[in-house]
Amino acid sequence: MSEIDLKCTPKVSIGPLARLGTGVSEWGSRALLIADKSLEVRAADIQDQLDSEGISTILFAREGISSDTETLDEALSLARGSHADMIGVLGGEKVLSLGRLVASTSRSILSAADLMSGRTPDKPGLPILEIPSSGRFTLLFRNEALLNDSQSQRAVLVPLAVPPAETVLIDTSITGKLPVRASALSMASLLFSAVEAFLSPRSDFFSDIQARSAIRTAAGLLREVKEQAVDPDYRIREAETAVLAAFSTGLTGLGPGMILSWAVSAASETSKAGVAAVLLAWVLESPLYAGSPKLKELAGLIADSAEDASDSPAGEVRSLFGRLDLPGRLRELGVELSNVLQASAWAVDILGAERPDLNEGVFREILDLSS
């Protein structure tokens, strides 16, 4: 199997860049393409593809580009000044969030500060084409985006209106360029999101089916990553699992542990995938999921086989991640506890009334133990 189309919202395709013009040409004739500077060669390929469809593009590329207020205001100014009809975005999860914010806000007069303060655009947004460079986007099926303040680094999750059109293209020739360690961290983050979807109070029979499959497959792919990462079939299974994990999160919403990972990543300007790899086991041992009747089943889903599984999903995670030499402590990522404690308050703010049982103390304890 080399190409897959899912008929859902957004439209998701797993296949080559050559397919990205399908339907996109109907959106208009001018595009703003947002990309991390490290992906400029791929961005040029996308520009060529769009040009062949009669779409002129402006490239907005920065080293280490992220979804922060300063960058958002700059990108909004460019989108408005160029009268862009659509937004294209190529990069990791933070870059994808930036693209969503530009697409949803560019037709309004709002600034990044307005979004940070809770205001929402009063005009419809632009169509958006999203190309995840890691194949992973936790918010794929959520109308949300991450934004952090450039000065304080405070992170918020911005609710967005449904875009007029949205296409997601996962090109395994791009994800196949990732080093083995980066692939392992990406898959660890996928596993985290699927685990929290499975344990979520919002989970139901349907979401559990998706989450179980995503957990079992992600754990299996992690066991194979060192030997199989260069195999095109492995990359296709990786992309399929990314979509499945995102779909389960779309049904249940982001879990508190993943939200804490986003907040710590923003506070420390560290990779979210790395933070998630560290925090997963500690989150599973925390009061966030204490007493969940699904913990024993979860351990079996993560283990090599359900028969050999322990009763501790956190133990299974540590065993699995340990074989891959993934980080187990925040300090291994260069993250100092004193610099990220404020992430506890941000996580509580993001969760809001959805989890009134949670407070800063729960998150601070996780950060303290994982540091």
C-alpha positions in Angstrom: 0.0 0.0 0.0 1.6 3.3 -1.1 -1.3 5.9 -1.0 -4.2 6.3 1.3 -7.1 8.8 1.3 -9.5 9.3 4.3 -12.8 10.9 3.6 -13.2 13.0 6.7 -12.7 16.5 8.0 -10.0 17.5 7.4 -9.2 15.6 4.2 -6.1 13.4 5.1 -3.9 11.9 2.4 -0.9 9.7 2.9 1.1 9.9 -0.3 3.7 11.9 -2.3 3.9 15.7 -2.7 2.8 15.3 -6.3 -0.8 14.9 -5.0 -1.0 18.1 -3.0 -2.5 20.1 -5.9 -5.7 17.9 -5.8 -8.5 20.3 -4.8 -6.1 23.0 -3.6 -6.3 24.9 -6.9 -9.9 25.6 -6.2 -9.0 27.7 -3.2 -7.5 30.6 -5.1 -4.4 31.8 -6.8 -2.2 33.2 -4.0 -0.7 31.2 -1.1 1.5 32.0 1.8 3.8 29.0 2.6 5.1 28.8 6.2 8.0 26.4 6.8 11.0 25.8 9.1 14.2 26.9 7.3 15.7 23.5 7.6 12.9 22.3 5.2 13.5 24.9 2.6 14.4 22.4 -0.1 11.1 20.6 0.5 9.3 23.9 0.6 10.7 24.8 -2.8 9.3 21.5 -4.1 5.9 22.5 -2.7 6.2 25.9 -4.4 6.9 24.2 -7.7 3.8 21.9 -7.3 1.6 24.9 -6.4 3.0 26.9 -9.3 2.1 24.0 -11.7 -1.5 24.4 -10.4 -1.5 28.2 -11.2 -0.9 29.2 -7.6 1.8 31.8 -6.8 3.4 31.5 -3.4 5.4 33.6 -0.9 7.6 31.6 1.4 7.9 32.5 5.0 10.8 30.5 6.5 12.7 30.9 9.7 15.2 28.9 11.6 13.5 27.2 14.6 10.2 28.8 13.6 7.5 28.4 16.3 4.0 29.3 17.3 4.8 32.4 19.3 3.2 35.8 19.4 6.1 37.7 17.7 6.3 35.2 14.8 2.5 35.1 14.5 2.2 38.9 14.1 4.9 38.8 11.4 3.2 36.0 9.5 -0.2 37.7 9.8 1.2 40.9 8.4 2.6 39.0 5.4 -0.6 37.1 4.8 -2.7 40.2 4.9 -0.3 42.3 2.8 0.0 39.6 0.1 -3.8 39.0 0.0 -3.2 35.3 0.4 -6.1 33.1 -0.6 -4.8 30.1 1.3 -2.1 29.1 3.8 0.3 26.2 3.4 2.4 25.0 6.3 5.3 22.5 6.4 7.0 21.6 9.7 6.5 20.1 13.2 3.6 20.6 15.5 4.5 24.1 16.6 4.8 25.3 13.0 1.5 23.6 12.1 -0.1 25.5 15.0 1.3 28.7 13.7 -0.2 28.0 10.2 -3.6 27.3 11.7 -3.5 30.6 13.7 -2.5 32.6 10.6 -5.2 30.9 8.5 -7.9 31.5 11.1 -7.0 35.1 11.9 -5.6 36.8 8.7 -9.0 38.1 7.5 -9.7 39.7 10.8 -7.9 42.7 12.4 -6.9 40.7 15.5 -3.3 40.5 16.6 -1.5 37.7 18.5 -2.0 39.5 21.8 -5.8 39.5 21.1 -5.7 35.7 20.8 -3.6 35.4 23.9 -6.3 37.4 25.8 -9.1 35.1 24.6 -10.5 37.0 21.7 -11.6 35.0 18.6 -11.7 36.1 15.0 -15.1 37.5 13.8 -14.5 36.6 10.1 -14.1 33.3 8.4 -10.5 32.0 8.0 -8.6 30.9 5.0 -8.3 27.3 3.6 -5.2 25.6 4.9 -2.8 22.9 3.6 -0.9 21.1 6.4 2.2 18.9 5.8 3.6 17.5 9.0 7.3 17.0 8.6 7.3 14.3 11.3 4.0 12.8 10.1 2.6 13.6 13.5 0.1 16.3 14.5 -1.7 15.7 17.8 -4.3 18.4 17.0 -5.1 17.0 13.6 -8.8 16.4 14.3 -9.1 19.2 16.9 -10.0 22.8 15.9 -7.3 24.2 18.2 -3.8 25.5 18.0 -1.0 26.2 20.5 0.2 29.7 21.0 2.9 31.0 23.4 3.8 34.5 24.5 7.2 35.5 23.1 8.1 37.4 26.3 6.7 35.2 29.1 6.6 32.0 27.2 3.1 31.4 28.6 1.3 28.8 26.6 -2.4 28.8 25.7 -4.6 26.6 23.6 -6.6 28.7 21.1 -10.0 27.4 20.0 -10.5 27.9 16.3 -13.5 27.9 13.9 -13.6 25.2 11.3 -11.7 26.4 8.3 -13.5 26.7 4.9 -11.3 23.9 3.6 -8.4 21.9 5.1 -6.2 19.2 3.6 -3.5 17.3 5.4 -0.8 15.6 3.4 1.6 13.1 5.0 4.5 12.4 2.7 6.5 9.4 3.9 9.5 10.6 1.8 9.7 13.5 4.1 9.2 11.6 7.4 11.6 9.0 6.1 14.4 11.6 6.4 14.1 11.7 10.1 17.0 10.2 12.2 16.1 7.1 14.2 16.1 8.9 17.5 13.8 11.7 16.2 11.4 9.0 14.8 11.4 7.2 18.2 10.7 10.5 20.1 7.9 11.3 17.6 6.4 7.8 18.1 6.7 8.1 21.9 4.7 11.3 21.7 2.1 9.5 19.6 1.9 6.8 22.2 1.4 9.4 24.9 -1.6 11.0 23.1 -3.2 7.6 22.4 -2.7 6.5 26.1 -4.4 9.6 27.4 -7.3 9.2 24.9 -7.7 5.7 26.2 -7.7 6.8 29.9 -9.8 9.9 29.3 -13.0 10.4 31.2 -14.6 11.4 27.9 -13.6 8.1 26.2 -16.3 5.8 25.0 -16.6 2.5 23.1 -15.7 4.0 19.8 -12.8 6.1 20.9 -11.4 3.1 22.9 -11.3 1.0 19.7 -9.2 3.7 18.0 -7.0 4.3 21.0 -6.3 0.6 21.7 -5.2 0.1 18.1 -3.0 3.2 18.2 -1.3 2.2 21.5 -0.6 -1.4 20.4 0.7 -0.3 17.0 2.8 2.6 18.3 4.5 0.4 20.9 5.2 -2.2 18.2 6.7 0.4 15.9 8.9 1.6 18.7 10.3 -1.9 19.1 11.1 -2.0 15.4 12.4 1.6 14.9 16.1 0.9 15.1 16.0 -1.8 12.4 13.1 -0.8 10.3 13.0 3.0 10.2 14.5 3.1 6.6 11.8 0.7 5.3 9.1 2.6 3.3 6.5 0.2 4.6 7.5 1.1 8.1 7.0 4.8 7.4 3.5 4.1 5.9 2.5 2.2 9.1 4.0 5.0 11.1 1.8 7.6 9.2 -1.3 5.4 9.6 -0.7 5.2 13.4 -0.2 9.0 13.6 -3.6 9.5 12.0 -5.2 6.9 14.3 -3.7 8.4 17.4 -4.8 11.9 16.4 -8.3 10.6 15.6 -8.7 9.2 19.1 -7.5 12.5 20.6 -10.0 14.3 18.3 -12.7 12.3 20.0 -11.6 12.8 23.6 -9.6 16.1 23.6 -6.0 16.6 24.7 -5.2 14.9 28.0 -3.7 16.8 31.0 -0.3 15.1 30.6 0.0 16.1 27.0 -1.1 19.7 27.9 1.6 19.8 30.5 4.1 18.6 27.9 3.1 21.5 25.6 3.4 23.9 28.5 6.9 22.7 29.6 8.0 22.7 26.0 7.0 26.3 25.6 8.5 27.4 29.0 11.9 25.7 28.2 11.9 26.1 24.4 12.5 22.4 24.2 11.1 19.8 21.8 7.6 18.7 22.8 8.3 15.2 21.7 11.3 14.9 24.0 9.3 16.3 27.0 6.5 13.9 26.3 8.8 11.0 26.2 10.1 12.0 29.7 6.7 12.7 31.2 4.6 9.7 30.1 5.7 7.2 32.8 5.5 9.9 35.5 2.0 10.9 34.4 0.8 7.3 34.5 2.1 7.1 38.1 0.5 10.4 39.2 -2.9 11.2 40.7 -4.1 12.1 37.2 -5.0 8.5 36.5 -4.8 6.8 39.9 -7.5 4.3 40.2 -8.3 4.0 36.6 -9.8 0.6 35.9 -8.0 0.6 32.5 -4.4 0.6 33.8 -3.9 -3.1 33.8 -5.3 -3.4 30.3 -3.1 -0.5 29.2 0.0 -2.3 30.5 -0.9 -5.3 28.3 -1.3 -3.0 25.2 2.1 -1.6 25.7 3.9 -4.8 26.6 5.5 -7.2 24.1 2.6 -9.6 24.9 -0.4 -9.2 27.2 0.5 -12.5 28.9 3.9 -11.2 29.9 2.8 -7.8 30.9 3.1 -6.4 34.4 0.3 -4.5 36.2 2.2 -1.2 35.7 1.8 0.7 32.4 4.5 3.1 33.7 6.9 0.2 34.1 6.2 -1.0 30.6 6.8 2.5 29.2 10.1 2.7 31.0 11.2 -0.7 29.8 10.2 0.1 26.2 11.8 3.6 26.2 14.9 2.3 28.0 15.7 0.0 25.2 15.8 3.0 22.9 17.8 5.2 25.2 15.1 7.8 25.3 15.4 10.4 28.0 13.8 9.6 31.4 14.4 12.9 33.2 13.9 16.5 32.2 17.5 17.3 33.0 18.6 15.0 30.2 17.0 17.5 27.9 18.7 20.4 29.6 15.5 21.5 31.3 15.9 22.9 34.8 12.9 22.5 37.2 13.1 26.2 38.3 12.5 27.3 34.7 9.4 25.3 34.0 7.4 25.3 37.3 5.2 28.0 35.8 4.0 25.4 33.3 1.9 23.9 36.0 -0.2 27.0 36.2 -0.5 27.3 32.4 -1.7 23.7 32.2 -4.4 24.4 34.8 -5.5 27.5 32.9 -5.7 25.5 29.6 -7.7 22.8 31.2 -10.0 25.3 32.8 -13.4 24.1 33.9 -13.0 20.7 32.1 -10.9 19.3 35.0 -11.8 21.2 38.2 -10.3 18.3 40.2 -6.8 19.2 39.1 -4.6 21.9 40.5 -1.0 23.2 40.2 0.1 20.8 42.9 -0.6 17.7 40.8 1.5 19.1 37.9 4.3 20.4 40.1 4.7 17.0 41.7 5.0 15.4 38.2 7.6 18.0 37.2 9.5 17.6 40.5 9.7 13.8 40.2 10.6 13.8 36.5 13.3 16.4 36.9 
